[in-house]
Amino acid sequence: MSRSAAVVATGRYLPERLVSNDELRAALAATGQADTVDRFEASSGIRQRYRAAPEQVTSDLAVAAAQQALERAGWRADRLDLIILGTDTPDRITPATSVIVQAKLGAHHAGTLDIGCACASFPTALATATGLMATNPSLQRILVIGAYMMQRLADPADPMVFFYGDGAGAALLAPTDGDGVITSAFHADGRYADHWDIAAGGTAEPASHAAVAAGRTRVQVHSRYPPAINAVGWPLVMRRLAGQGGFALTAIDQAIFTQINAASIHEACQTLGIAPQRAPTLMDRYGYTGSACIPIALDHAIENGLTGPGDLVTLVGSGVGYNMAGVALRLEECASR
């Protein structure tokens, strides 16, 4: 029988600078777009977000979240076997940001890899770590991180900066004879790949003066996704998790979704028959932290006693691409406080 992986400890990091919606209104007033803040606030539930200092990069946020998780678990970084970092805001195109995290942490014995499927990155990374741990007995301590700094790659005058909050979340995994990570599910639709992107800087269009001048090295929304994309996709992934994992949706103690829109989360809960109080909506305090929002919400839930040992937890992330991924896990004793 193959072994599973259990979450041993979690951590999160939010930068010091808090940016309120009022500050954004004042900044966007110069371009006549302050009213977009009112619209986005009403539709999303976001009230504020955190922004990194100018000298901070994505790997710094990842390291800070990882250090908190390591401290809580009583683990040394140099005992880690593998680091998996989920992000679509890497420090550089190459090398992998996980390598930079490894060096900054002093985890010199760990292998590393990046996973880049936007806000689906963290559940994808958890599923990957579990599969690797199940088939490789030498992997005893795996660090999984989700980190995000999209605002650094956005035009400050773009109203979409309303959504982008900086942050990172981390989880430490160890083998377990219990349930641990029970199952995973994935869904994607590449027909939406051109809707929301950074068009230049890769092989399709290398960075150039013309690309910079046209804003194609910045993140841009070209076409809005259909409003129902999460309302349909999240229940699809959740039902797959329940079917594969052999549990009822009503048995879920905490259902954590991508933290971009409170109304979408409530709608998904209604569709699935899950009590809304079992699905946290934390975008009002953290903003939308992309590939970091799932681990940040998980750490918040554990630290604040919203979930704990024995609870069945689902993590479903969705992001540009279009990518969706979910995992179901049974929490064990977790050193998160």
N, C-alpha and C positions, 0 to 999 in steps of 0.2 A: 504494500500500500504506500503510495507516495505521500510525502509529508506536505503540510501547508505552511503558511507564514503568518505569524501573529504580529500585530502592532504592539511594540514594547513601550514606546514613548513617542510623543509628538511635540512640536514646537512651532512657533510662528514669529515673524518679525514684521513690524510696520515701521517705516521711517519716522523721524521726529516731527517733521513738518506736516501740520494738518491744514488742508485746504478746504474751506467751507464753500457752499454754493454761492454765498454772498460775494466771496472773493472772486469766484469765476464770473459772476454777473458783472462786477466792476471791470474785470479784464476784457470781457467780450463786448462791453458797451462801446468801446472804441471802434469796433467794426459793425455796430448796429445789430448784434446777435444775442444781446443779453436775454431776450425773451425765450431763446431756445433752452436756457437753463430752467426756466419755469416749466416748460413743456416736458423736458427730460426728467425733472424732479417728480412731477406728477405721475408720469407713466412708469418710472423705474423704482421709486422709493429711495433713491440715493440722496443723501443729505451732505456728505462730506467724503473726503478721501485723503490718503497720505501720499506725500511726494518725497522722493529720495533727494539727498543733498547733491549738489553738482559733482562732487568727487566720487559719489557712489555709483557702482555699476551693478548689473544683475547678479553677478557672482557674489558681491558683498551681501546682498539681501539673503541669498541662498545660504551663505556661510553663517550668518547670524541666526537664522531659523534652525539650521543644523546644530549649531553649538548649544542652543537651548534644549533641543531634544537629547543630545548627547549628555548634557549635564543632568537632566532629569533621569536618564537611564543609568547614569554612572558608568558610561562607556567612554573609552579613549578613542580618539579619532584614528590613531595609528593601528587600531585593532579592527577597523572596518575592512570588509572583504570586497564591497562593491558600492559605488555611488551612482544612482540614476537620477538625472536632473531633467525635469519636464519644463520646457519654456519655449515660447516663440519670440522672445526678446533676448537673444544670446548676447554675450559681450562682443563677440566677433562672429563673422560667418564661419571661420575656421581658425583655430581648433575648437573642439567641443568645449562648451563652458564648464561641463562637469570636470574636465581636466584642471581648469583654473580653480574651481572649487576645491578639488583634491589638494592642490598645492597650498591654498590659503588655509585649509583646515589642518594641514599636516597629516593627512591620511595617506601616507606614502606607500602603503601596502595594498591599497584598494584599486581595483579596476574601475573604469568609469564609462558611462555612455549617456548621450543626450537623447531625449525623446521630444519631438517637435510636432505635436498635433494640437496646438493652441490650447483651448480650455479643456480639452479631453486628455491632456498630457499626464496629469497626475493619476487618474484611475488607470490609464494605460500603463504608466510606470509601475504602479502597484501590482497590476496583473503580470507584467513582465518579471518583476522581482519574484513574485510567487512561483511562476513557472520555472525560473532559473534555480530557485532554492529547492524546488521539488525534485529536480533532476541532477543537481550537483551538490553532493554532501559537503564539499569544501566551503560552500557559501553559508556562513553562520550569522553574519551581521551585515545587513544591507541598509543603506541610507537612501531614502527616496525623498526628493524635493520637488516642489513646484514653485517657480519664481516668475515675477512679472514686472516689467518696467516699460510698458508700451507708450506712456506719455513722453518718454525721452525720444521716441521715434515718430512723434506726431507734430504737426504744425501747431504751435501754441494758439493760433487764431482759428483753428478748426473747432467748431462747436462740439465735436465728438470727444474732445479732451475732457468733457464733463464726466465721461464714464471711467477714464483710465486712472486707477489707483495703483500705487506701487506696493509690493509686499512679497513675502515668501512664507511657505509653510513646509514642514518636514515631518517625516515619520521614520522610525527605526523598526526594522523587521527582523525577526528571529524565527527559527523553525519551531513548530508546535505540533503536538499530538492531538490538539483540539481542532475545532473548526477553522479558526483563523480566517483567511480569505477563502470564501466558499466557491465563488464563481465569478466570471466576468462576461461582458457582452459588448459588442462593438457595432457601430453603424456609421456609414458615411455616404455622402453624395457629392462627388467632385464636380457636378454641373454648376455648383455654386462657388467654385474656386475663384472666379473673377469678381465676385461681389465685394469682397473686403480684403485688401492685400497691401503689400509693399511691392510695387511692380518692378522696381529696378534695384540692382545690387546682386542679382544672381546671374545664372548663365543665360536666361531668356533675354535679359537686358542688363549688361554690366553697368555699374555706376559710371556716370559721365557728367560733364558740366551741364549738358542739355537735360539730363534726367533730374539733376538736382534743381535746376532752374524751374522745371515743370512740376516739381514736388513729387516725382515718382519714387524717390528714395524715402519718402515719408509714408506712414500708414494712411490709407484712404478708404472710405466707403464709397463705392461706385454705384451700388444698387442695394437697397434694403432687402433683407431676407423676408420671406412671407411671414406674417405675424404668427401663423400657426406652426412654424417649423419646430419650435420646442414643445408646443402643446401636443404635437403628434409624436415627435421623436423621443421625448423623455418617457412617456408611457410605454412606447415600443421597447426601449431598452430595459425599463423596469420590469415589464412582463417577461422578457427573456431571462432576466436575472432570477425572478421568482420561479419560472418553469424549470430552469436548469438547476437551481439551488434547492428545489423541493420545499419551498416555503410559501405561505400565503402573503399577499401584499399587506394585509391587515396585521401581520405579525411583525412588520418592520417598526423598530423603535425610533429610529432617526433616519430620515431620508434627506440627504444633502444633495442639492442641485447647484449648477452654476449660478453664481450670485450676481446676476445682472438685472433681474426684473422680478420684483416681489409678486406682481400680478400673475406672471407666468408660472411661478412656483405654486401659487394658490390654485390656479386652474389645473395644473397637473395633479395636485393632491385630490381635487374634486373628481377628476376623471378616474383616478386610481382607487378612490375610497380610502385615502389616507388622511387621518386627522391633521389639519394644517399646523397645529402646534408641534407636530413631529417633524416638520420641515422648516429649518431655520431660515430666516430672511435677515441677513446681516449686512446687506449692501448699504443700509442707512448709516452705518458707522465705519465701514471699511471701503465703500465704493466698490467698483468692479475691478477685481484684481486678477482677472483672466486665469492663466494657468496656475495661479497661486490660490484662487478663491476656495477650491475644494479642501485642500489641507488646512488653510486658515480657519475655515468653518468647522472642520473636524476638531482641530485643537481647541477652538473656542467652546465647542459643545462639550468636550471632555473636561476642560478646565472649569467650566461653569456648572458641572453636574447635570447637564442635559442628557448625557448618555454615559454609560459605564460598563463594567464587566458583565458579560452575559447578554448584552444588548445586540440585536441584529441591526446593522447599519448598512445603508446603501449610499454609494457615492456615484453620481452621474454628472459627467461634464460634457459640454457641447461648445464648439467653437468654429472659427472660420475654416473653410475647407470644402465641404462642411463635414466636420468630424464629431462623432459622439462615442463615448465610452463609459462603461459602468462596472463597478465591482460591488459585491455583497460580502460582508465580513461579520464575524462574530467577535466582539471585543472581549479581550481577556484583561487581566489586571494590567493597567497601563500607568506608567510613571509619568503622568503629564502635569501633575500639580506641583 
